Amino acid sequence: MIKFFRKIRYNLMEQNKTGKYFKYAIGEIILVVIGILIALQINNWNENRKSLINERVVLTKFLQDLESDSTFFQFNNYRLKDINQLHTDLYKIGLKDAKNITLKEPNYIRRNLRYNPIARENNPDITSKLNDKTLRERVQNYYRQMSDTDESNSEFDAVVLKIREFLRKRKGHNLSAWFESKMSLGENIETVPDIISSESLELLSKDEDFQQLLFESSIKLNELRVFINVLTKDNSALMETIRTYIND
């Protein structure tokens, strides 16, 4: 092909057809430019295709982490509900002198949450890997809500530590129940020793200093419940958005 164009140029020059030669040269330049543009377009298309494939791989893994977090948030909601019920029962016993209440889980007075979402931990810079602007904004909003929940959880943790310190000073822990058991605080209620007896906790519920801690813990707990409920809804909405985006 190159030899063919060279031969045409040579014939035109030999025949002293300068005008036609220039027209031919311009046409050849246009063809070269068009070829370059087509090559660039193909390269850009190929790069975009690779980017979209990589994006879907990232989003698929991110979606799996979000699903795990969703289950985790639901568990924490149940845990907070149980702790909140304990707070309410202790208020009724300590300040209302209720006699017909049985404390189901007295150990929960010193429990906090196992709050460790993995979606953000595993994908801290995911927004830089997303092509869609709307999707990036949704992930950013979700991470902001998660940061607010982090702060609320830290505040609840701080009150729980105060309660633990109070129990320690008042000798509220049952050492025998702990050291003569399997010494486990897992999620299986049947194997968790009663390190705090219902009787001792009921007595403490009538202490004014303990009542103030109970009040503070209840406030921080319910604030945290609000944040986790919002985060749970945002988590569900984000998962639906990602599924729709991947399947488009």
C-alpha positions as semicolon CSV with decimal commas, in nm:
position;residue;x (nm);y (nm);z (nm)
1;M;0,000;0,000;0,000
2;I;0,285;0,240;0,086
3;K;0,455;0,159;-0,243
4;F;0,128;0,230;-0,420
5;F;0,103;0,583;-0,273
6;R;0,470;0,649;-0,348
7;K;0,418;0,550;-0,710
8;I;0,123;0,791;-0,741
9;R;0,330;1,072;-0,592
10;Y;0,618;0,996;-0,830
11;N;0,392;0,993;-1,138
12;L;0,235;1,324;-1,042
13;M;0,574;1,487;-0,989
14;E;0,710;1,341;-1,311
15;Q;0,414;1,477;-1,500
16;N;0,463;1,816;-1,335
17;K;0,111;1,811;-1,204
18;T;0,191;2,011;-0,891
19;G;-0,169;2,113;-0,814
20;K;-0,292;1,758;-0,826
21;Y;0,005;1,650;-0,617
22;F;-0,083;1,895;-0,339
23;K;-0,443;1,782;-0,344
24;Y;-0,326;1,427;-0,319
25;A;-0,089;1,515;-0,030
26;I;-0,372;1,685;0,159
27;G;-0,594;1,384;0,103
28;E;-0,322;1,153;0,228
29;I;-0,278;1,365;0,541
30;I;-0,655;1,355;0,603
31;L;-0,653;0,979;0,569
32;V;-0,365;0,951;0,818
33;V;-0,546;1,179;1,066
34;I;-0,867;0,981;1,028
35;G;-0,672;0,660;1,088
36;I;-0,516;0,804;1,405
37;L;-0,855;0,923;1,531
38;I;-1,009;0,582;1,467
39;A;-0,720;0,414;1,652
40;L;-0,762;0,653;1,946
41;Q;-1,137;0,590;1,950
42;I;-1,083;0,215;1,955
43;N;-0,825;0,252;2,233
44;N;-1,058;0,473;2,438
45;W;-1,343;0,228;2,390
46;N;-1,121;-0,058;2,501
47;E;-1,003;0,135;2,809
48;N;-1,363;0,226;2,900
49;R;-1,464;-0,137;2,863
50;K;-1,181;-0,245;3,097
51;S;-1,278;0,029;3,344
52;L;-1,641;-0,086;3,347
53;I;-1,538;-0,447;3,401
54;N;-1,308;-0,350;3,689
55;E;-1,581;-0,128;3,834
56;R;-1,829;-0,416;3,838
57;V;-1,575;-0,642;4,008
58;V;-1,519;-0,378;4,278
59;L;-1,892;-0,317;4,320
60;T;-1,970;-0,689;4,344
61;K;-1,721;-0,728;4,630
62;F;-1,846;-0,407;4,792
63;L;-2,202;-0,535;4,770
64;Q;-2,103;-0,854;4,953
65;D;-1,951;-0,647;5,233
66;L;-2,264;-0,431;5,252
67;E;-2,477;-0,745;5,284
68;S;-2,259;-0,867;5,570
69;D;-2,288;-0,528;5,740
70;S;-2,665;-0,537;5,699
71;T;-2,685;-0,859;5,900
72;F;-2,446;-0,709;6,153
73;F;-2,658;-0,394;6,194
74;Q;-2,972;-0,601;6,249
75;F;-2,796;-0,798;6,520
76;N;-2,686;-0,476;6,690
77;N;-3,041;-0,345;6,677
78;Y;-3,161;-0,654;6,863
79;R;-2,880;-0,615;7,116
80;L;-2,965;-0,249;7,179
81;K;-3,332;-0,339;7,216
82;D;-3,245;-0,592;7,490
83;I;-3,017;-0,346;7,671
84;N;-3,283;-0,077;7,649
85;Q;-3,537;-0,314;7,805
86;L;-3,296;-0,379;8,092
87;H;-3,259;-0,003;8,145
88;T;-3,637;0,037;8,154
89;D;-3,680;-0,251;8,401
90;L;-3,411;-0,111;8,632
91;Y;-3,580;0,230;8,624
92;K;-3,912;0,074;8,724
93;I;-3,750;-0,129;9,003
94;G;-3,526;0,148;9,133
95;L;-3,754;0,451;9,109
96;K;-4,104;0,303;9,087
97;D;-4,041;0,017;9,333
98;A;-4,194;-0,234;9,088
99;K;-4,217;-0,586;9,234
100;N;-4,331;-0,796;8,943
101;I;-4,028;-0,758;8,712
102;T;-3,770;-1,027;8,645
103;L;-3,441;-0,908;8,495
104;K;-3,377;-1,133;8,195
105;E;-3,016;-1,040;8,121
106;P;-2,852;-0,848;8,409
107;N;-2,511;-0,896;8,243
108;Y;-2,623;-0,659;7,968
109;I;-2,579;-0,361;8,199
110;R;-2,208;-0,372;8,116
111;R;-2,242;-0,473;7,750
112;N;-2,151;-0,254;7,453
113;L;-2,178;-0,326;7,081
114;R;-1,945;-0,527;6,863
115;Y;-1,956;-0,255;6,605
116;N;-1,707;-0,317;6,325
117;P;-1,854;-0,266;5,976
118;I;-1,633;-0,411;5,703
119;A;-1,758;-0,235;5,387
120;R;-1,575;0,088;5,461
121;E;-1,276;-0,090;5,611
122;N;-1,227;-0,305;5,301
123;N;-1,310;-0,026;5,054
124;P;-1,192;0,307;5,197
125;D;-1,119;0,460;4,854
126;I;-1,395;0,299;4,650
127;T;-1,532;0,633;4,527
128;S;-1,215;0,686;4,325
129;K;-1,292;0,364;4,136
130;L;-1,650;0,452;4,039
131;N;-1,745;0,607;3,706
132;D;-2,100;0,711;3,791
133;K;-2,128;1,046;3,973
134;T;-2,460;0,965;4,142
135;L;-2,327;0,637;4,273
136;R;-2,016;0,808;4,409
137;E;-2,230;1,060;4,596
138;R;-2,445;0,784;4,747
139;V;-2,140;0,599;4,875
140;Q;-1,999;0,922;5,018
141;N;-2,328;0,994;5,198
142;Y;-2,332;0,639;5,334
143;Y;-1,978;0,676;5,468
144;R;-2,071;1,009;5,632
145;Q;-2,366;0,843;5,805
146;M;-2,134;0,566;5,918
147;S;-1,894;0,822;6,067
148;D;-2,182;0,977;6,264
149;T;-2,274;0,630;6,391
150;D;-1,911;0,568;6,488
151;E;-1,914;0,879;6,703
152;S;-2,244;0,787;6,868
153;N;-2,118;0,436;6,941
154;S;-1,803;0,580;7,102
155;E;-2,018;0,797;7,329
156;F;-2,224;0,493;7,434
157;D;-1,903;0,297;7,496
158;A;-1,778;0,572;7,726
159;V;-2,088;0,544;7,947
160;V;-2,062;0,165;7,957
161;L;-1,705;0,201;8,084
162;K;-1,834;0,428;8,362
163;I;-2,090;0,165;8,459
164;R;-1,822;-0,103;8,466
165;E;-1,611;0,118;8,691
166;F;-1,910;0,176;8,918
167;L;-1,980;-0,199;8,942
168;R;-1,615;-0,263;9,021
169;K;-1,609;-0,006;9,301
170;R;-1,936;-0,136;9,446
171;K;-1,812;-0,496;9,419
172;G;-2,104;-0,579;9,195
173;H;-1,932;-0,857;9,002
174;N;-1,981;-1,221;9,097
175;L;-1,627;-1,365;9,070
176;S;-1,732;-1,720;9,152
177;A;-1,984;-1,728;8,868
178;W;-1,705;-1,628;8,630
179;F;-1,408;-1,835;8,744
180;E;-1,609;-2,149;8,814
181;S;-1,773;-2,139;8,471
182;K;-1,643;-2,170;8,115
183;M;-1,545;-1,803;8,139
184;S;-1,716;-1,713;7,814
185;L;-1,914;-1,405;7,715
186;G;-2,017;-1,537;7,374
187;E;-2,357;-1,497;7,213
188;N;-2,488;-1,830;7,346
189;I;-2,691;-1,708;7,646
190;E;-2,703;-2,055;7,800
191;T;-2,323;-2,062;7,846
192;V;-2,281;-1,704;7,973
193;P;-2,222;-1,698;8,350
194;D;-2,426;-1,458;8,567
195;I;-2,133;-1,235;8,659
196;I;-2,389;-0,980;8,779
197;S;-2,678;-1,124;8,976
198;S;-3,030;-0,988;8,941
199;E;-3,047;-0,931;9,316
200;S;-2,734;-0,716;9,331
201;L;-2,840;-0,517;9,026
202;E;-3,184;-0,454;9,173
203;L;-3,021;-0,316;9,487
204;L;-2,793;-0,093;9,280
205;S;-3,094;0,037;9,085
206;K;-3,206;0,218;9,402
207;D;-2,870;0,398;9,431
208;E;-2,892;0,760;9,311
209;D;-2,545;0,757;9,155
210;F;-2,629;0,443;8,964
211;Q;-2,959;0,595;8,853
212;Q;-2,773;0,888;8,700
213;L;-2,546;0,648;8,509
214;L;-2,851;0,454;8,399
215;F;-3,007;0,776;8,272
216;E;-2,691;0,872;8,080
217;S;-2,654;0,523;7,934
218;S;-3,019;0,516;7,823
219;I;-2,985;0,849;7,641
220;K;-2,668;0,747;7,457
221;L;-2,816;0,407;7,375
222;N;-3,129;0,552;7,218
223;E;-2,926;0,805;7,022
224;L;-2,719;0,514;6,890
225;R;-3,035;0,322;6,799
226;V;-3,148;0,614;6,584
227;F;-2,813;0,630;6,404
228;I;-2,801;0,255;6,342
229;N;-3,160;0,251;6,216
230;V;-3,077;0,529;5,968
231;L;-2,756;0,352;5,869
232;T;-2,949;0,027;5,816
233;K;-3,192;0,203;5,582
234;D;-2,907;0,373;5,395
235;N;-2,732;0,038;5,366
236;S;-3,042;-0,121;5,212
237;A;-3,093;0,170;4,968
238;L;-2,728;0,166;4,861
239;M;-2,735;-0,209;4,797
240;E;-3,043;-0,168;4,578
241;T;-2,877;0,114;4,384
242;I;-2,564;-0,094;4,325
243;R;-2,763;-0,399;4,213
244;T;-2,956;-0,187;3,963
245;Y;-2,635;-0,025;3,835
246;I;-2,456;-0,359;3,792
247;N;-2,749;-0,517;3,607
248;D;-2,802;-0,224;3,365
